Every structure is written in structure tokens, then in C-alpha cells.
Amino acid sequence: MFTTVKAFEGQQYSTLKRQCLQSGLLFEDPRFPATDDSLFYQGNRIGRVVWKRPRVSWLSGALYEFYLPF
């Protein structure tokens, strides 16, 4: 395993998680927005892209994410 983790552009996982739990909102990365520009260098040539998130469930006050293969 890794002994150290370098934060990407100052993003700290524990801080982001706490903020999301307190606000009740899912994290949206302003550096990687859910837009075609994040995926394509010279424009979308494949058609409509549907951005999806994992389903989220609150159990015993903890956040559990379930990735479903749909």
C-alpha cells in the first residue's frame, strides 16, 4: 500500500467528505465538470453522453456507495 497520498490541487478527501455529509449534497468536482468538454478534446463526435453516479444509501449514519453494473 501507499504510505503517503498527495492531494490533487489541495483537495483533501476527509474535508470533502465531511462537507458533503454536512450539506447532504454529492461532491461535484469543479476541475472535472460533467460536461462534454471534460471528455473530448475536439468536440463530441459520438453523440449524447449520459453522466451517471453510483447509488448512495445512508446506513447507521455512515455513507455507503454501491456501484451497480447498469
FENNORMO-V65003 format. One record per residue. RES is the residue in three letters. SS is DSSP state (~ for helix, > for strand, _ for the rest). PSI is psi in whole degrees, 0 to 359 (NA if undefined). D_CENTER is the distance of its C-alpha to the mean C-alpha in Angstrom with 2 decimals. Layout:
res={RES	RES}
ss={SS	SS}
psi={PSI	PSI}
d_center={D_CENTER	D_CENTER}
This chain:
res={MET	PHE	THR	THR	VAL	LYS	ALA	PHE	GLU	GLY	GLN	GLN	TYR	SER	THR	LEU	LYS	ARG	GLN	CYS	LEU	GLN	SER	GLY	LEU	LEU	PHE	GLU	ASP	PRO	ARG	PHE	PRO	ALA	THR	ASP	ASP	SER	LEU	PHE	TYR	GLN	GLY	ASN	ARG	ILE	GLY	ARG	VAL	VAL	TRP	LYS	ARG	PRO	ARG	VAL	SER	TRP	LEU	SER	GLY	ALA	LEU	TYR	GLU	PHE	TYR	LEU	PRO	PHE}
ss={_	_	_	_	_	_	_	~	~	~	_	_	~	~	~	~	~	~	~	~	~	~	~	_	_	_	_	_	_	_	_	_	_	_	_	~	~	~	_	_	_	_	_	_	_	_	_	_	_	_	_	_	_	_	>	>	>	>	>	_	_	>	>	>	>	>	_	_	_	_}
psi={165	142	335	150	129	123	138	116	43	5	120	120	311	322	315	317	314	316	319	317	320	321	340	13	150	150	134	119	115	342	348	70	156	69	163	327	334	341	332	135	317	44	154	118	4	352	198	132	130	117	130	158	157	155	145	138	140	117	124	35	1	154	124	134	134	120	114	136	60	NA}
d_center={22.48	21.42	23.34	21.33	17.81	17.60	14.96	13.46	15.14	15.66	12.18	13.14	10.90	13.60	13.93	10.38	10.54	14.05	13.37	10.97	13.64	16.41	15.34	14.20	11.31	7.66	5.54	5.86	6.56	10.28	10.95	9.05	9.64	9.72	13.38	15.98	16.56	13.37	14.80	18.52	20.95	23.85	22.64	21.52	24.38	23.05	22.72	20.21	16.58	14.71	10.92	9.98	7.68	9.10	11.86	11.94	15.34	16.98	19.70	22.10	20.03	17.25	13.76	13.68	11.19	13.20	12.35	15.18	16.86	17.61}
